[in-house]
Amino acid sequence: MKKNLFLLIFIFAVLAVLFFLSSRKQAPLIPTDVSHQHIVNNETCIECHGPGKKAPLKASHPPKEQCLICHKYK
């Protein structure tokens, strides 16, 4: 009986971890519009999304020098 209980607890824990990992918010994809077609590295992102630029990132945004690690093309 104890083995079955431990197995059920283990299965529940694994399912809970998988659910948590799958429900994490995904980074938005890089748009396919004309203004994003030339994106090849992080520096090109900062041209528009840097501080004081056309579309600056929020202060709460994670590391701003690693754009293409999280954001991918469609």
C-alpha positions, -999 to 999 in steps of 0.1 A, spaced: 0 0 0 28 24 9 45 18 -25 13 27 -43 9 59 -23 45 69 -30 40 61 -67 9 83 -68 26 111 -51 56 109 -74 33 109 -105 14 139 -92 46 158 -85 59 151 -120 26 162 -136 26 193 -114 61 202 -126 52 196 -162 21 217 -159 40 245 -144 67 244 -171 41 243 -199 20 272 -185 49 296 -184 43 327 -205 61 324 -238 80 354 -253 62 371 -282 73 362 -316 92 387 -337 66 403 -361 71 396 -398 63 433 -408 87 455 -428 103 471 -398 114 438 -383 127 421 -415 162 434 -410 166 420 -374 198 399 -374 212 406 -339 205 422 -306 219 456 -316 193 460 -343 166 455 -318 180 482 -295 178 507 -324 140 509 -318 135 493 -284 163 509 -265 158 536 -238 144 568 -253 137 552 -287 105 547 -307 93 517 -287 113 514 -255 111 482 -233 95 484 -199 118 485 -169 105 451 -158 117 435 -190 143 407 -184 179 412 -197 177 435 -226 208 425 -243 196 389 -251 166 396 -274 170 367 -298 174 341 -271 137 345 -261 121 361 -292 120 340 -323 107 345 -359 73 331 -368 
